[in-house]
Amino acid sequence: MGLFDKIKKPDVTPGLESGWLQNRIITLDKEPDDLEELKAAVDVRDPGSVAAYWVYSVACLSADYDIGMSMMKYLFADIEPFGRGFKEGGGAGRAGWDPYFNERLKDDDYRWLPRAYFVGAAASNGFNPPRPLRVELHYNEPNTKTINGQTLEQLGRLNIVYWVRSNAAGFQVNITLSKFDGSDRWYVTSGTSSTGLFYDQRSALTAEARSKLYE
C-alpha cells in the first residue's frame, strides 16, 4: 500500500446519496392547493424534496389550517422513543405542531414568517418570494453523523439533517428527516421545526416591508 492509498476516505453513511450531502436549492415546480396535489408534487424518496415541501406546507397553515395540516401530516412521522416504530402524522395528529402558535396564524405581524425562508424573499418585496418557489437547504453534517451513530445500526433508522435560514433576521431552523427500516420514503421527524418557522422576527418588518406584506 502506497501513501496515496492511506488518504482517509470520505465518511459516507450507507443509504445517503452523495448528492444529498451538500447544500441544495430545491425548486417547487408546483404549489399544491391540497393534499392530493402535494402527493403528486413531492418526491418522498428524496429527503430534500420532503424538506422543501415541508416548509411550503407549514407556510400554508396561515392560508388554510386544515389543508396545511393535512399536507404536514403526510410528510411527518413521530418516532417511537428507543424503538423501531413510528407514527405517520404524529401521535397527536398535529405533525409536531404546537397549538400555542395558532394565534400567530391570523396575526399580520406573524403569519408571513415562513415565507421568509424561500429564496428571494426580502423586506423590499414584503417577504413575498418570486416564483417558482425555491428553498435553499444547508446540509448539517455534524448532526447527521451524530444521529446516525445513535440510530442506524441499533434501530435501523437512517437520518439526514438540513437547516434553512430566514431572509428576515437570519434565524436558522434544523429539519431532521428519517427513513425507517423497511420503508423507501422519508419523513420529517423534527416536530419543533414547524413552530421554529414561526420564530419571532418582527424586527425585520421595516415600513416598506410592512406595506407590501399582503399585496
Secondary structure, 3 states (H helix, E strand, C coil): CCHHHHCCCCCCCCCCCHHHCCCEEEEECCCCCCHHHHHHHCCCCCHHHHHHHHHHHHHHCCCCHHHHHHHHHHHEEEECCCCCCEEECCCCCCCCCCHHHHHHHHCCCCCCHHHHHECCCCHHHCCCCCCCEEEEEEECHHHHHHHHHHHHHHHCCEEEEEEEECCCCCCEEEEEEEECCCCCCCEECCCHHHHHCCCCCHHHCCHHHHHHCCC
